[in-house]
Amino acid sequence: MAWILLGLAIGFEVAGTVCLKLSEGLTRLLPSLAFLPLYGCSFALMALVLKTIPVSTAYAVWAAAGTALVATIGILWFREPASLLKLGSLALIIVGVVGLHLADRLAQQG
């Protein structure tokens, strides 16, 4: 259940960040009003997640997945440039998060 909540926390964080972009410097009303409650939901869900998942893993997954998703949305939706270096760096973020998760699993087994 904690991993589902973490996924939801990531989704709310990404939605909040997209609303910040859409707010055009807080000059558009709807996205400007939406980003705070979206971030609030993300942090509230993270607080619940941290009861179960270690903070090192939960925060790394939350931050990295959010970063990767926002970068992907930036490339696909906002037409930001996608260089080989940018895509490779995103892949390294994902590899790092998987490594942290595996390290926690191995520590729990041994």
C-alpha positions in Angstrom: 0.0 0.0 0.0 2.9 2.4 0.8 4.2 2.0 -2.7 0.8 2.9 -4.2 0.7 6.0 -2.0 4.2 6.9 -3.1 3.1 6.6 -6.7 0.2 9.0 -5.9 2.5 11.4 -4.2 4.7 11.4 -7.3 1.7 12.0 -9.5 0.5 15.0 -7.4 4.0 16.5 -7.3 4.3 16.2 -11.1 0.9 17.7 -11.6 1.9 20.6 -9.3 5.1 21.2 -11.2 3.2 21.2 -14.6 0.7 23.7 -13.1 3.7 25.9 -12.2 4.8 25.9 -15.8 1.3 26.5 -17.1 0.8 29.4 -14.6 3.3 31.4 -16.7 4.9 33.0 -13.7 1.7 32.9 -11.6 -0.1 35.1 -14.1 -2.7 32.5 -15.1 -5.3 32.0 -12.4 -6.3 28.3 -12.6 -2.9 26.8 -12.7 -1.7 29.3 -10.1 -4.4 28.2 -7.7 -3.9 24.5 -8.4 -0.2 24.0 -7.7 -0.4 24.5 -3.9 -3.1 22.0 -3.2 -1.4 19.5 -5.5 1.9 19.9 -3.7 0.1 19.7 -0.4 -1.4 16.4 -1.3 2.0 15.1 -2.4 3.6 16.0 0.9 0.7 14.6 2.9 1.0 11.3 1.1 4.8 11.3 1.5 4.2 11.7 5.3 2.1 8.5 5.2 4.6 6.7 3.0 7.5 7.5 5.4 5.8 5.5 8.2 6.6 2.3 6.1 9.3 3.0 3.5 12.8 4.3 4.7 13.2 8.0 4.0 16.4 7.4 1.9 14.4 5.2 -0.5 11.1 7.0 -0.5 12.6 10.5 -1.1 15.0 9.2 -3.7 12.1 7.5 -5.6 9.8 10.5 -5.2 12.4 13.0 -6.3 13.9 11.0 -9.2 10.6 9.7 -10.6 9.2 13.2 -10.4 12.3 14.6 -12.1 12.2 12.0 -14.8 8.4 12.4 -15.4 8.6 16.2 -15.5 11.6 16.1 -17.9 9.7 13.7 -20.1 6.6 15.9 -20.1 8.8 18.9 -20.8 10.2 17.1 -23.9 6.9 15.7 -25.2 4.4 18.4 -24.2 6.3 21.6 -23.9 8.7 20.7 -26.8 11.9 21.2 -24.8 15.0 19.9 -26.5 15.9 16.3 -25.9 19.7 15.8 -26.3 21.5 12.5 -26.0 23.1 13.9 -22.8 19.7 14.8 -21.3 18.2 11.3 -22.1 21.3 9.5 -20.8 21.2 11.5 -17.6 17.5 10.6 -17.1 18.4 7.0 -17.5 21.2 7.4 -14.9 18.6 8.8 -12.4 16.4 5.8 -12.9 19.3 3.4 -12.5 20.3 5.2 -9.3 16.8 4.8 -7.8 16.6 1.2 -8.7 20.0 0.7 -7.1 18.8 2.3 -3.8 15.7 0.2 -3.8 17.7 -3.0 -4.3 20.2 -2.0 -1.6 17.3 -1.6 0.9 15.9 -5.0 -0.1 19.3 -6.7 0.3 19.7 -5.0 3.7 16.3 -6.3 4.9 17.2 -9.9 3.8 20.7 -10.0 5.4 
